Amino acid sequence: MSIIKKVTFVAKDDCIKQMKDLLKTMVEPSKNEKGCLSYEIYQLKENPAKFVVVEAWEDEESLEGHKTTAHYKHYKATFEPYCKDKYSDDLEII
């Protein structure tokens, strides 16, 4: 069964560009990973400090593999100074 996650980031007011630039670095490498079905980032028009990442993986093994990549480790080590809030939801197709 595929795994779909929605991760929401709220950038600090003075860090919107940095957050956007960092999140954008995740798209192509993630899409090229084995088991990645989809990886998209959205910025809310009415609230540009808010970003939503929607990612889909073939299975838990693919998602866990994603967490071992260099681009994921870079993001994890870098995002906190730009981020005011972060939360995630697991989604399922109905």
DAPECOR-V395064 format. One record per residue. RES is the residue in three letters. PHI is phi in radians with two decimals (NA if undefined). D_FIRST is the distance of its C-alpha to the first C-alpha in whole Angstrom. Layout:
<<RES | PHI | D_FIRST> <RES | PHI | D_FIRST>>
This chain:
<<MET | NA | 0> <SER | -1.31 | 4> <ILE | -2.02 | 7> <ILE | -2.13 | 10> <LYS | -2.16 | 13> <LYS | -2.11 | 17> <VAL | -2.03 | 19> <THR | -1.89 | 23> <PHE | -2.06 | 26> <VAL | -2.04 | 30> <ALA | -1.33 | 32> <LYS | -1.11 | 36> <ASP | -0.93 | 38> <ASP | -1.64 | 40> <CYS | -2.24 | 37> <ILE | -1.06 | 35> <LYS | -1.11 | 35> <GLN | -1.10 | 34> <MET | -1.12 | 31> <LYS | -1.05 | 30> <ASP | -1.08 | 31> <LEU | -1.12 | 29> <LEU | -1.10 | 26> <LYS | -1.08 | 27> <THR | -1.18 | 27> <MET | -1.49 | 23> <VAL | -1.12 | 22> <GLU | -1.09 | 23> <PRO | -1.05 | 23> <SER | -1.16 | 19> <LYS | -1.07 | 18> <ASN | -1.50 | 20> <GLU | -1.33 | 18> <LYS | -1.08 | 15> <GLY | 1.59 | 12> <CYS | -1.43 | 13> <LEU | -1.60 | 12> <SER | -2.90 | 14> <TYR | -2.69 | 17> <GLU | -2.28 | 20> <ILE | -2.14 | 22> <TYR | -2.13 | 25> <GLN | -2.01 | 28> <LEU | -1.23 | 29> <LYS | -1.14 | 32> <GLU | -1.40 | 34> <ASN | -2.58 | 33> <PRO | -1.09 | 33> <ALA | -1.41 | 33> <LYS | -1.83 | 29> <PHE | -2.15 | 26> <VAL | -2.16 | 23> <VAL | -1.81 | 20> <VAL | -2.06 | 17> <GLU | -2.26 | 14> <ALA | -2.26 | 11> <TRP | -2.22 | 9> <GLU | -1.01 | 7> <ASP | -2.85 | 6> <GLU | -1.06 | 9> <GLU | -1.06 | 11> <SER | -1.12 | 11> <LEU | -1.12 | 12> <GLU | -1.14 | 14> <GLY | -1.09 | 16> <HIS | -0.99 | 17> <LYS | -1.26 | 19> <THR | -1.75 | 21> <THR | -1.37 | 22> <ALA | -1.10 | 26> <HIS | -1.19 | 25> <TYR | -1.18 | 23> <LYS | -1.10 | 25> <HIS | -1.12 | 28> <TYR | -1.02 | 26> <LYS | -1.06 | 26> <ALA | -1.42 | 30> <THR | -2.04 | 31> <PHE | -1.25 | 30> <GLU | -1.00 | 31> <PRO | -1.11 | 35> <TYR | -1.67 | 34> <CYS | -1.88 | 31> <LYS | -1.56 | 33> <ASP | -2.71 | 29> <LYS | -2.62 | 26> <TYR | -2.66 | 23> <SER | -2.37 | 19> <ASP | -2.35 | 17> <ASP | -1.58 | 13> <LEU | -2.02 | 12> <GLU | -2.44 | 10> <ILE | -1.35 | 11> <ILE | -2.00 | 13>>
